[in-house]
């Protein structure tokens, strides 16, 4: 078994996010995950509880440095009108020293909240944008 060198651990500094095709250069952190929903299944003469997948839910969060009014620009007017914008995300993580890069397309994104205004003395501003999604496509994955 060969050892993996520490420089091959992928570094989040090389992560990027595109929102509706626009690269957001102020993204500080990004996370998107899929939670699988199961129902319990009991089988005759078997004490184990088995599982049957019944669906999945996508959720994530993005934190941006407070340079622009990202959330309000994207959502504020639409929410007041009762309409939601069509939002698609593409996340990419491409550390040049790693074994490869990851890229995923996330579709049917709905942001759960956005900040109208927040500040704290002597503190750099950030804005967290939690979201859900209904579709995704892994474009690039790092092979083992």
C-alpha positions in Angstrom: 0.0 0.0 0.0 1.5 3.3 -1.0 1.2 6.4 1.2 -0.7 9.5 0.1 1.3 12.6 0.6 -0.2 15.5 2.6 0.1 17.9 -0.3 -2.6 15.9 -2.1 -5.3 16.8 0.4 -7.5 19.3 -1.5 -7.4 22.9 -0.3 -10.6 24.9 -0.1 -8.8 28.1 -1.1 -9.1 26.9 -4.7 -12.9 26.7 -4.6 -15.2 28.8 -6.8 -19.0 29.3 -7.2 -21.0 30.5 -10.1 -24.5 31.8 -9.5 -26.7 31.8 -12.7 -23.5 31.9 -14.7 -21.8 34.7 -12.8 -18.6 33.9 -10.9 -18.9 35.2 -7.3 -15.4 36.1 -6.3 -16.4 36.9 -2.7 -17.4 33.4 -1.6 -15.8 32.4 1.7 -17.3 29.0 2.2 -19.7 26.7 0.3 -21.4 23.4 1.1 -24.0 21.4 -0.7 -25.2 18.0 0.5 -27.8 15.3 -0.2 -29.8 13.7 2.6 -31.4 10.4 1.7 -34.9 9.8 3.1 -35.8 6.2 4.2 -38.8 4.3 5.5 -38.3 1.4 7.9 -39.2 -2.0 6.5 -39.8 -4.9 8.7 -39.4 -8.4 7.2 -41.0 -11.6 8.6 -38.8 -13.7 10.8 -36.1 -11.0 10.8 -35.3 -8.9 13.8 -33.3 -6.3 11.8 -34.9 -3.1 10.7 -34.3 -2.7 7.0 -34.5 0.5 5.0 -36.2 1.5 1.7 -35.2 4.8 0.1 -38.2 7.0 -0.5 -36.5 10.1 -1.8 -33.9 12.7 -1.1 -33.4 16.3 -0.1 -30.7 18.7 -1.2 -29.5 21.5 1.1 -26.5 23.7 1.4 -25.1 27.0 2.5 -22.8 29.7 1.1 -21.1 32.4 3.1 -19.9 35.4 1.2 -17.7 38.3 2.2 -19.9 41.4 2.6 -18.7 43.4 -0.4 -22.0 43.5 -2.3 -25.6 43.0 -1.2 -25.7 39.5 -2.7 -28.8 38.1 -1.1 -30.8 41.2 -1.3 -29.9 41.8 -4.9 -30.9 38.3 -5.9 -34.0 37.9 -3.7 -35.5 41.1 -2.1 -37.7 42.4 -4.9 -38.8 38.9 -6.0 -39.9 37.9 -2.5 -42.0 41.0 -2.1 -43.7 40.3 -5.4 -44.3 36.6 -4.5 -42.1 35.2 -7.2 -38.9 33.3 -6.9 -36.0 33.7 -9.3 -34.7 30.6 -11.2 -31.3 30.0 -9.5 -28.6 27.6 -10.6 -25.2 27.1 -8.9 -22.0 25.5 -10.1 -19.4 24.7 -7.5 -15.8 23.9 -8.4 -12.8 22.9 -6.2 -9.6 22.7 -8.2 -6.4 22.6 -6.1 -3.5 22.4 -8.6 -1.5 20.2 -6.2 -4.3 17.6 -5.7 -5.2 14.5 -7.7 -7.9 16.3 -9.6 -10.8 18.6 -9.3 -14.5 18.4 -8.4 -17.3 20.3 -10.1 -21.0 20.0 -9.5 -24.1 21.7 -11.0 -26.9 22.4 -8.6 -30.3 23.2 -10.1 -33.7 24.5 -8.8 -32.0 26.3 -5.9 -34.3 28.1 -3.4 -32.6 30.4 -0.9 -34.2 30.1 2.5 -33.2 33.5 3.8 -31.1 36.5 3.0 -29.7 39.4 5.1 -31.1 42.9 4.6 -28.5 44.4 6.8 -26.1 43.4 9.5 -23.0 44.9 11.0 -20.8 44.8 14.1 -18.1 47.3 15.1 -14.5 46.3 14.1 -15.7 43.1 12.4 -15.5 42.2 8.7 -18.9 41.5 7.3 -20.2 38.2 5.9 -23.5 37.0 4.7 -24.7 33.4 5.0 -27.1 32.2 2.3 -28.7 28.8 3.2 -30.4 27.0 0.4 -32.3 23.9 -0.8 -32.2 22.3 -4.2 -34.1 19.8 -6.2 -31.6 18.6 -8.8 -27.8 18.1 -9.2 -25.3 16.7 -11.6 -21.7 15.8 -10.7 -19.7 17.1 -13.6 -16.2 16.2 -12.4 -15.2 13.9 -9.5 -11.8 13.0 -8.2 -11.1 9.3 -8.8 -9.6 7.0 -6.1 
